[in-house]
């Protein structure tokens, strides 16, 4: 069985990036239209800060991963468009971890940030009333919602 650690090693990513996999759906949402834009990055950064705080809180106040390491992770995925197969593989790991955690409120927060990213910017003006969020973004949103929207019986 291939583990998350094996996948990270195969892509020369540090083992502690495991704690940041929850950022991957947001990173994929940033890139789905082919371009990362300032407002999208700000939303991702806001979520990253909240995620680091949650990790620390869950670890009894200990620093699980530093801000500098989280910034390197985000920079790695935002400096150049990542290989879609890498994003897909990491997204599946993220979904597995999030489904196992079964925290409906946290998953809804991820979904909400993905929606904010999708709605934050458009590539061209003018656009039709139903084209604020592009077809590719809508498809990815539907995939993320399907993966993370836990039934009440699975949620906390």
BADO-908251 format. One line per 2 residues: their letters; for each residue y negated, x, z negated of N, C-alpha, C, O. Coordinates in steps of 0.1 Angstrom, whole numbers, plus 5000, padded with zeros to 4 digits. Last residue first. Layout:
BEGIN
a) Y,X,Z,Y,X,Z,Y,X,Z,Y,X,Z  ... $
***
This chain:
BEGIN
xx) 4851,4809,4868,4850,4810,4853,4848,4796,4847,4847,4795,4835  4871,4794,4895,4859,4800,4889,4860,4800,4874,4868,4793,4868 $
xx) 4892,4781,4904,4893,4795,4903,4882,4801,4896,4883,4813,4891  4884,4754,4904,4896,4758,4896,4898,4773,4895,4905,4777,4886 $
xx) 4863,4753,4922,4860,4752,4908,4872,4757,4899,4870,4763,4889  4867,4778,4948,4869,4765,4943,4867,4765,4927,4869,4775,4921 $
xx) 4843,4802,4957,4855,4799,4950,4856,4784,4946,4846,4779,4942  4830,4816,4982,4827,4803,4976,4840,4798,4970,4848,4790,4976 $
xx) 4837,4839,4996,4832,4840,4982,4830,4827,4975,4828,4827,4963  4846,4833,5022,4854,4843,5014,4850,4842,4999,4858,4845,4990 $
xx) 4828,4815,5032,4842,4811,5031,4850,4820,5022,4859,4816,5014  4805,4830,5031,4806,4818,5022,4820,4814,5021,4825,4811,5010 $
xx) 4811,4850,5050,4809,4854,5036,4810,4842,5027,4816,4843,5016  4813,4833,5073,4825,4842,5069,4823,4845,5054,4833,4845,5046 $
xx) 4787,4823,5074,4799,4814,5073,4811,4821,5068,4818,4816,5059  4773,4847,5079,4771,4839,5067,4782,4829,5064,4787,4828,5053 $
xx) 4783,4853,5104,4786,4862,5093,4784,4854,5080,4791,4856,5070  4772,4832,5119,4786,4834,5119,4790,4843,5107,4800,4840,5100 $
xx) 4744,4836,5115,4751,4823,5110,4766,4825,5109,4772,4821,5099  4741,4860,5128,4739,4859,5114,4745,4847,5108,4751,4847,5097 $
xx) 4747,4853,5154,4755,4863,5148,4754,4863,5132,4763,4864,5125  4726,4835,5159,4740,4830,5160,4749,4840,5152,4758,4836,5145 $
xx) 4698,4840,5136,4705,4842,5149,4720,4837,5148,4725,4836,5137  4675,4819,5123,4686,4827,5119,4695,4828,5132,4699,4817,5137 $
xx) 4657,4807,5140,4652,4816,5130,4663,4825,5125,4661,4837,5124  4665,4787,5158,4669,4801,5161,4663,4811,5151,4663,4823,5153 $
xx) 4656,4762,5158,4670,4764,5152,4674,4779,5154,4686,4782,5151  4631,4763,5170,4632,4759,5156,4646,4762,5150,4646,4765,5138 $
xx) 4630,4793,5190,4632,4779,5189,4634,4776,5174,4638,4784,5166  4604,4818,5188,4618,4814,5187,4619,4799,5185,4610,4793,5180 $
xx) 4582,4840,5206,4585,4828,5197,4600,4826,5197,4607,4831,5206  4595,4868,5189,4587,4856,5188,4584,4852,5202,4583,4861,5211 $
xx) 4624,4885,5177,4614,4882,5187,4608,4869,5185,4614,4860,5180  4639,4889,5154,4637,4901,5163,4626,4898,5174,4620,4907,5179 $
xx) 4628,4880,5121,4633,4877,5134,4631,4888,5143,4622,4896,5141  4637,4881,5086,4631,4886,5098,4637,4880,5111,4648,4876,5111 $
xx) 4650,4866,5066,4638,4874,5063,4630,4878,5075,4618,4879,5075  4673,4852,5068,4661,4845,5071,4648,4853,5070,4637,4849,5074 $
xx) 4692,4871,5061,4693,4864,5074,4680,4858,5078,4676,4858,5089  4684,4876,5034,4683,4887,5044,4683,4880,5058,4676,4885,5067 $
xx) 4690,4851,5023,4676,4856,5023,4674,4867,5033,4664,4868,5040  4717,4851,5026,4709,4841,5033,4695,4845,5034,4688,4844,5044 $
xx) 4724,4872,5009,4727,4873,5023,4719,4863,5031,4714,4866,5042  4715,4861,4985,4709,4873,4990,4712,4875,5005,4703,4879,5012 $
xx) 4734,4840,4983,4720,4837,4983,4712,4849,4989,4703,4847,4997  4758,4854,4981,4756,4845,4992,4741,4842,4994,4736,4843,5005 $
xx) 4754,4866,4956,4755,4875,4968,4753,4866,4980,4746,4871,4989  4752,4844,4940,4741,4853,4940,4742,4861,4953,4732,4864,4960 $
xx) 4778,4834,4942,4767,4826,4948,4754,4834,4949,4746,4832,4958  4791,4854,4928,4794,4853,4943,4783,4845,4949,4779,4848,4960 $
xx) 4782,4848,4903,4779,4861,4909,4780,4860,4924,4772,4865,4932  4793,4823,4899,4778,4825,4898,4774,4838,4905,4765,4838,4913 $
xx) 4821,4828,4900,4814,4819,4910,4799,4822,4911,4793,4822,4921  4841,4852,4897,4828,4849,4890,4820,4841,4901,4812,4847,4908 $
xx) 4866,4865,4903,4864,4850,4902,4852,4846,4894,4853,4837,4886  4877,4889,4907,4868,4888,4896,4866,4873,4893,4864,4869,4881 $
xx) 4891,4885,4931,4898,4888,4919,4890,4886,4906,4895,4881,4896  4869,4882,4948,4878,4871,4946,4886,4873,4934,4889,4863,4926 $
xx) 4858,4908,4947,4850,4896,4942,4859,4884,4940,4857,4876,4931  4879,4923,4958,4874,4926,4944,4867,4914,4939,4868,4910,4927 $
xx) 4881,4912,4984,4892,4912,4974,4888,4914,4960,4893,4907,4951  4855,4917,4993,4860,4904,4992,4871,4903,4982,4872,4894,4974 $
xx) 4856,4946,4994,4846,4939,4986,4851,4924,4983,4850,4920,4972  4876,4949,5013,4878,4954,5000,4869,4947,4990,4872,4943,4979 $
xx) 4863,4938,5035,4875,4932,5030,4879,4936,5016,4883,4928,5008  4842,4956,5037,4839,4942,5034,4851,4935,5029,4851,4928,5019 $
xx) 4855,4979,5045,4849,4979,5032,4846,4965,5028,4846,4962,5016  4863,4971,5071,4873,4975,5062,4867,4974,5047,4874,4970,5038 $
xx) 4838,4965,5083,4848,4955,5082,4858,4958,5071,4862,4950,5063  4825,4991,5082,4820,4979,5075,4830,4968,5073,4831,4963,5062 $
xx) 4843,5004,5099,4841,5009,5085,4836,4997,5077,4841,4994,5066  4838,4990,5123,4852,4990,5117,4852,4995,5102,4859,4990,5094 $
xx) 4811,4996,5129,4815,4982,5125,4829,4982,5119,4832,4973,5110  4796,5024,5115,4807,5020,5124,4811,5006,5119,4814,5004,5108 $
xx) 4761,5017,5107,4775,5022,5104,4785,5017,5114,4782,5007,5121  4731,5029,5119,4740,5018,5119,4754,5023,5117,4759,5031,5125 $
xx) 4716,5051,5096,4721,5049,5109,4730,5037,5109,4737,5035,5098  4705,5045,5071,4699,5055,5079,4703,5053,5094,4694,5054,5102 $
xx) 4722,5027,5057,4709,5022,5063,4703,5032,5072,4695,5028,5081  4743,5039,5045,4746,5027,5053,4733,5022,5061,4735,5014,5070 $
xx) 4731,5059,5030,4742,5062,5040,4744,5051,5049,4747,5053,5061  4714,5045,5014,4708,5054,5025,4719,5057,5035,4716,5057,5047 $
xx) 4732,5034,4996,4724,5025,5005,4719,5033,5016,4719,5028,5028  4742,5058,4985,4751,5048,4991,4743,5039,5001,4747,5038,5012 $
xx) 4719,5069,4974,4726,5076,4984,4736,5067,4992,4737,5068,5004  4713,5049,4955,4704,5051,4966,4711,5059,4977,4708,5056,4989 $
xx) 4735,5053,4938,4734,5040,4945,4724,5041,4956,4726,5036,4967  4729,5078,4928,4741,5076,4936,4740,5063,4944,4745,5062,4955 $
xx) 4704,5072,4915,4705,5082,4926,4717,5080,4935,4716,5081,4947  4713,5055,4895,4704,5050,4905,4704,5059,4917,4704,5054,4929 $
xx) 4748,5060,4888,4734,5063,4887,4726,5057,4898,4731,5053,4908  4772,5040,4874,4769,5047,4885,4753,5049,4885,4746,5039,4882 $
xx) 4774,5033,4847,4786,5033,4855,4784,5042,4867,4792,5050,4871  4761,5039,4817,4757,5040,4831,4770,5042,4839,4776,5053,4838 $
xx) 4767,5015,4791,4769,5028,4798,4765,5027,4812,4766,5017,4819  4766,4989,4782,4753,4997,4782,4755,5011,4788,4745,5018,4789 $
xx) 4791,4978,4785,4786,4980,4772,4773,4989,4771,4771,4995,4761  4797,4973,4811,4803,4985,4805,4797,4988,4791,4798,4999,4786 $
xx) 4781,4951,4818,4796,4949,4817,4803,4961,4810,4814,4960,4804  4757,4965,4819,4759,4954,4809,4774,4952,4807,4778,4952,4795 $
xx) 4761,4981,4842,4758,4987,4829,4761,4977,4818,4767,4981,4807  4765,4961,4861,4776,4971,4859,4774,4977,4845,4783,4978,4837 $
xx) 4740,4948,4860,4752,4941,4857,4763,4950,4853,4771,4948,4844  4723,4969,4869,4721,4964,4856,4734,4956,4851,4738,4957,4840 $
xx) 4733,4972,4896,4734,4983,4886,4733,4978,4872,4740,4983,4863  4726,4946,4905,4740,4950,4905,4742,4962,4895,4751,4961,4887 $
xx) 4698,4948,4905,4705,4938,4897,4719,4941,4895,4725,4940,4884  4695,4968,4924,4690,4970,4910,4697,4960,4901,4701,4964,4890 $
xx) 4706,4955,4947,4711,4968,4941,4707,4970,4927,4716,4974,4919  4688,4934,4951,4701,4931,4947,4708,4944,4941,4715,4942,4931 $
xx) 4666,4950,4959,4665,4941,4948,4679,4938,4942,4681,4938,4930  4676,4962,4983,4672,4970,4971,4671,4962,4958,4675,4966,4948 $
xx) 4679,4939,4999,4691,4947,4995,4688,4955,4983,4696,4956,4974  4652,4932,5001,4661,4923,4995,4674,4930,4990,4679,4927,4980 $
xx) 4643,4955,5015,4637,4951,5002,4646,4942,4994,4648,4943,4982  4657,4952,5039,4660,4963,5030,4654,4961,5016,4661,4964,5006 $
xx) 4644,4930,5050,4658,4929,5047,4662,4940,5037,4670,4938,5028  4618,4940,5054,4620,4929,5044,4635,4928,5040,4638,4925,5029 $
xx) 4624,4961,5074,4618,4964,5061,4621,4953,5050,4626,4956,5040  4656,4959,5091,4641,4957,5090,4637,4957,5075,4644,4955,5066 $
xx) 4679,4972,5113,4676,4970,5099,4660,4969,5098,4653,4978,5103  4695,4956,5140,4684,4963,5135,4682,4961,5121,4682,4949,5116 $
xx) 4716,4940,5148,4715,4953,5154,4703,4961,5149,4701,4973,5154  4722,4918,5133,4714,4916,5145,4711,4929,5152,4703,4929,5162 $
xx) 4737,4929,5112,4744,4921,5122,4735,4918,5134,4741,4915,5145  4725,4945,5092,4728,4951,5105,4733,4941,5116,4733,4945,5128 $
xx) 4723,4929,5070,4711,4936,5074,4713,4941,5089,4704,4940,5097  4750,4921,5067,4740,4911,5071,4727,4918,5076,4721,4913,5085 $
xx) 4761,4945,5058,4765,4940,5071,4755,4930,5076,4752,4929,5088  4748,4946,5033,4745,4957,5043,4749,4952,5057,4742,4954,5067 $
xx) 4760,4924,5021,4745,4924,5023,4741,4934,5034,4733,4932,5042  4787,4932,5019,4783,4920,5027,4768,4920,5030,4764,4915,5041 $
xx) 4783,4957,5003,4787,4957,5017,4784,4944,5025,4779,4945,5036  4778,4955,4976,4766,4956,4985,4770,4955,5000,4761,4952,5008 $
xx) 4803,4957,4965,4797,4944,4965,4784,4943,4973,4779,4933,4977  4808,4984,4963,4814,4976,4974,4807,4963,4976,4807,4957,4987 $
xx) 4801,4999,4942,4790,4994,4950,4795,4986,4962,4787,4982,4971  4823,5010,4930,4815,5001,4922,4803,4994,4930,4797,4985,4925 $
xx) 4832,5028,4948,4840,5016,4946,4832,5005,4939,4833,4993,4941  4819,5050,4946,4813,5040,4955,4821,5027,4954,4816,5017,4959 $
xx) 4834,5069,4933,4826,5059,4925,4818,5049,4933,4812,5040,4928  4845,5085,4952,4853,5074,4946,4845,5064,4938,4848,5052,4938 $
xx) 4825,5090,4982,4828,5093,4968,4836,5081,4962,4834,5070,4965  4839,5092,5014,4830,5085,5005,4834,5088,4991,4846,5087,4988 $
xx) 4855,5098,5037,4847,5109,5029,4836,5103,5021,4825,5108,5020  4872,5080,5046,4858,5080,5052,4849,5090,5045,4837,5089,5047 $
xx) 4894,5084,5030,4895,5085,5044,4882,5086,5051,4881,5093,5062  4884,5077,5005,4887,5091,5008,4888,5093,5023,4882,5103,5028 $
xx) 4882,5049,5008,4870,5057,5005,4872,5071,5009,4864,5078,5015  4910,5044,5011,4900,5040,5022,4887,5048,5020,4882,5053,5030 $
xx) 4920,5052,4987,4924,5058,4999,4915,5056,5010,4912,5065,5018  4907,5034,4969,4904,5048,4968,4908,5056,4981,4901,5065,4985 $
xx) 4919,5010,4976,4904,5012,4979,4901,5027,4979,4893,5032,4987  4951,5017,4991,4942,5013,4980,4928,5015,4984,4925,5022,4994 $
xx) 4978,5006,5009,4966,5013,5009,4956,5008,4999,4954,4996,4998  5012,5008,5000,5000,5000,5000,4987,5009,5000,4986,5018,4992 $
***
